[in-house]
Amino acid sequence: MLDILILIVSAALIVLTLLQSGKSEGISGAFTGSGGLNLFANVKERGSEKVISNLTLVLGILFFVLVIINRIV
């Protein structure tokens, strides 16, 4: 039962991760060096982006907890 729940949470986590919009120029910007990597930019998420980001965080924590519980049991 716990394995099925981990599978569902992991699939939802993958889908939500793919739905998130990129906050940088991508791999081409990394190679060309244009704009630089600003990892700590003050970017505000609004609306659906914030919901997806928060849900991804919650599912990531839930996945971690479920894996630990599965390992203990």
C-alpha positions as CSV (number, residue, x, y, z in Angstrom):
1,M,0.0,0.0,0.0
2,L,2.8,2.4,0.9
3,D,4.6,1.6,-2.3
4,I,1.6,2.6,-4.4
5,L,1.3,5.9,-2.5
6,I,5.0,6.6,-3.2
7,L,4.5,5.8,-6.9
8,I,1.5,8.3,-7.1
9,V,3.4,11.0,-5.2
10,S,6.5,10.6,-7.4
11,A,4.4,10.8,-10.6
12,A,2.6,13.9,-9.4
13,L,6.0,15.4,-8.4
14,I,7.4,14.8,-11.9
15,V,4.4,16.3,-13.6
16,L,4.4,19.4,-11.3
17,T,8.2,19.8,-11.9
18,L,7.7,19.7,-15.7
19,L,4.8,22.3,-15.4
20,Q,7.0,24.9,-13.8
21,S,8.3,27.7,-16.0
22,G,12.0,28.2,-16.3
23,K,13.4,31.1,-14.4
24,S,16.6,31.4,-16.4
25,E,17.6,31.4,-20.1
26,G,18.3,27.6,-20.0
27,I,21.3,25.7,-21.1
28,S,22.1,28.0,-24.0
29,G,22.5,30.9,-21.6
30,A,24.8,28.8,-19.5
31,F,27.1,28.1,-22.4
32,T,27.1,31.5,-24.0
33,G,27.4,33.3,-20.7
34,S,24.8,36.0,-21.6
35,G,23.1,37.6,-18.7
36,G,25.0,35.5,-16.1
37,L,23.6,33.1,-13.6
38,N,21.6,35.0,-11.0
39,L,20.6,32.2,-8.7
40,F,19.5,34.5,-5.9
41,A,17.4,36.9,-8.0
42,N,14.4,38.4,-6.2
43,V,11.7,36.9,-8.5
44,K,8.2,37.0,-7.2
45,E,5.9,34.1,-8.1
46,R,2.3,35.0,-8.6
47,G,-1.0,33.1,-9.2
48,S,-0.7,29.6,-10.6
49,E,3.1,29.7,-10.6
50,K,3.1,30.1,-6.8
51,V,0.5,27.3,-6.3
52,I,2.5,24.9,-8.5
53,S,5.7,25.9,-6.7
54,N,4.2,25.4,-3.2
55,L,2.5,22.1,-4.2
56,T,5.9,20.8,-5.6
57,L,7.5,21.7,-2.3
58,V,4.8,19.9,-0.3
59,L,4.9,16.8,-2.5
60,G,8.7,16.7,-2.3
61,I,8.6,16.7,1.5
62,L,5.9,14.1,1.5
63,F,7.9,11.9,-0.9
64,F,10.9,12.2,1.4
65,V,8.9,11.3,4.5
66,L,7.1,8.4,2.8
67,V,10.5,6.9,1.6
68,I,11.9,7.2,5.2
69,I,8.8,5.5,6.6
70,N,8.9,2.8,4.0
71,R,12.5,2.1,4.8
72,I,11.8,1.9,8.6
73,V,8.8,-0.4,8.2
